[in-house]
Amino acid sequence: MRLNPWTSPFFRKALATLGLLVAGSTALAAYPEKPIRVVIGFPAGGPLDQHARLLAERLQAVLGQPVLIDYKSGAGGTVGAQDVMKAPPDGYTLMLANTGVMVINPALYTRLPYNTLKDFTPIARTAMQPLALLVNPKLPVTTLKEFVDYTRARPGQINYGSAGNGGISHLVPEMFKNAAGLFMVHIPYRGSAPAFTDLMGGQVQFMGESIPQAANYHKQGKVRALAVTSKERNPALPDIPTVIESGFKGFEVVGFYGFLAPAGLPADITAKLSDAFKQVMTSADIRNRMVAQGADPAFLGSEDFAKFLAAEMPRWAQAVKASGAKLD
């Protein structure tokens, strides 16, 4: 008896498998077929927004679809992270997040609704963001060593401001305070703008803040930059030494920016997105504009970004624990 191959269970199963493979490859070839939404967990106009806008136009050209920025501010970026976590893992919803959202919040909030390493698919790290250590310009110090000596002679009399409890502008000065053996008083504000206002007015004497704003105020003479927290000097403040140069061996603390998608994103779409960001980051124009904003171009693909996040989590958890900061 001759068997009809078209009715063979084995043949039909093989045909079905082939169909799935063809469908999958067709889906990848078609992706993206509609606009991509990038969620930022902070209001428009901040450093993350600047970074998103800088990359969005070039990313649109690479992917062939509009890239729309959606602001979901609240709870230190937690509201935006939740929005992305709950979105379908189809490549049409991404999150641009910073150090605070990704690795500080998990140690800071007692009931955080997301897990960075389980609820998201890392796509690409795009930048490292050093901070500048600043003082009120009327303070009689011009170097970081002079500031340390001045503060040691006045324990508990020097205040430092931050954009809020547990953020990077709180933790970096706290880490420096511990490294230098200083006793300073932390004054948290609701954002960096009021903290800068009081630094310029002398209500607080010290602050650590991201370089774009710090460089702008320093060049206007409204604050004085003493050092930057990166391993090397920053092009936005080329005359300002690093903390390491200033005599504090091994002190390198740098924030970062990166893009993530919901957990469960198919590997082929993850790879396509990661490669798209790599193409964007090879543009000399994009890199130069990032440097002008005070951010260091620092691309990592999906797998390396995932490893980087896993390594950063315990480091910042230790900094949060040492600071004593905790939020519900």
Secondary structure, DSSP 8 states (H G I E B T S, - for coil): ----GGG-HHHHHHHHHHHHHHHHHHHHHH---S-EEEEESS-TTSHHHHHHHHHHHHHHHHHTS-EEEEE---GGGHHHHHHHHTS-SSSSEEEEEEHIIIIIHHHHBTT-S--HHHHEEEEEEEEEEEEEEEE-TTSS-SSHHHHHHHHHTSTTT-EEEESSTTSHHHHHHHHHHHHHT---EEEE-SSHHHHHHHHHHTSS-EEEEEHHHHHHHHHTTSSEEEEESSSS--TTSTTS-BTTTTT-TT---EEEEEEEEETT--HHHHHHHHHHHHHHHT-HHHHHHHHHTT-EEEEE-HHHHHHHHHHHHHHHHHHHHHHT--B-
